[in-house]
Amino acid sequence: MNDATSYTPPAVWSWNKDNGGRFANINRPIAGPTHEHELPVGRHPLQLYSLGTPNGVKVTVMLEELLELGHAGAEYDAWLIRINEGDQFGSGFVAVNPNSKIPALMDRSGAQPVRVFESGAILMYLAQKFGDAFLPADGARRAECLSWLFWQMGSAPFLGGGFGHFYAYAPTKIEYAIDRYAMEVKRQLDVLDRRLAESAYLAGDDYSIADMAAWPWYGALAKGQLYEAGEFLQVQEYTHVTRWTNEIAKRPAAQRGRMVNRTWGEPSSQLHERHDASDFQTRTQDKS
């Protein structure tokens, strides 16, 4: 590997398969499937194909919150997609999400199946499907909610693919890259902290899909659970983010949603696949 201080980009970039770090086995510069694999389909109208990373947790929290509200039509099957093993490049998954990223949703409740991909799009789709649940109806509050939702969608890549990659996963620690992204993540935390100093939740007084989008990322960061970077980023400084994080963590639906498709941590925190509400009691997990 080139020394970060002396590297000069070539005139034309070429793919070096040996220079991908921890995720070299799944990262590639082309799209499309790598193998044939049909996705399973369960008995519920909503079929989720995901993993319990922050982007996946957004959707399972939303589905569990909808069920908590009494929306029986939000019952779902959550199938595990092991991204480290390349499940997202199977032909069936690519047909649902051509971008090969989790989460991906198939809604089979109508005459024709509807695919939805990108976590923010899924949150909006589900909110609108169930009568604007967790999405304010009036213009100003709806605009505030959607602004924070899209803020999260635009900001999280700097936290995950930026800071998280260079701090936790890159094969070489590059001071410039870590400093650049640490500065940006702390700026984002300050943005959130200032907003939450004046408002109970991101869109105002009511919990919304904007909170469901941000909490799995910034809540985990505030609790020191993301990249083990709590001390490095001094997350305890952001007291309003911590208050908001703890409030959401008390919600039963958030607790359940965080478990779904989770394959790490304490066994009691994992539910590899979810096909029925009773799975949370039995802790049904695959044994592979």
Stockholm file with secondary structure:
# STOCKHOLM 1.0

chainA/1-288         MNDATSYTPPAVWSWNKDNGGRFANINRPIAGPTHEHELPVGRHPLQLYSLGTPNGVKVTVMLEELLELGHAGAEYDAWLIRINEGDQFGSGFVAVNPNSKIPALMDRSGAQPVRVFESGAILMYLAQKFGDAFLPADGARRAECLSWLFWQMGSAPFLGGGFGHFYAYAPTKIEYAIDRYAMEVKRQLDVLDRRLAESAYLAGDDYSIADMAAWPWYGALAKGQLYEAGEFLQVQEYTHVTRWTNEIAKRPAAQRGRMVNRTWGEPSSQLHERHDASDFQTRTQDKS
#=GR chainA/1-288 SS CCCTTTCCCCSSCCCCTTCCGGGTTTCCSCCSCSBCCCCCCCSSSEEEEECSSHHHHHHHHHHHHHHHTTCGGGCEEEEECCGGGTGGGBHHHHHHCTTCCSCEEEECSSSSCEEEESHHHHHHHHHHHTTSTTSCCSHHHHHHHHHHHHHHHHHHHIIIIIIIIIIIICSSCCHHHHHHHHHHHHHHHHHHHHHHHHCSBTTBSSCCHHHHHHIIIIIHHHTTCSTTCHHHHTGGGCHHHHHHHHHHHTCHHHHHHHHBTCCSSCGGGCBSCBSSTTHHHHTCCCCC
#=GC SS_cons         CCCTTTCCCCSSCCCCTTCCGGGTTTCCSCCSCSBCCCCCCCSSSEEEEECSSHHHHHHHHHHHHHHHTTCGGGCEEEEECCGGGTGGGBHHHHHHCTTCCSCEEEECSSSSCEEEESHHHHHHHHHHHTTSTTSCCSHHHHHHHHHHHHHHHHHHHIIIIIIIIIIIICSSCCHHHHHHHHHHHHHHHHHHHHHHHHCSBTTBSSCCHHHHHHIIIIIHHHTTCSTTCHHHHTGGGCHHHHHHHHHHHTCHHHHHHHHBTCCSSCGGGCBSCBSSTTHHHHTCCCCC
//
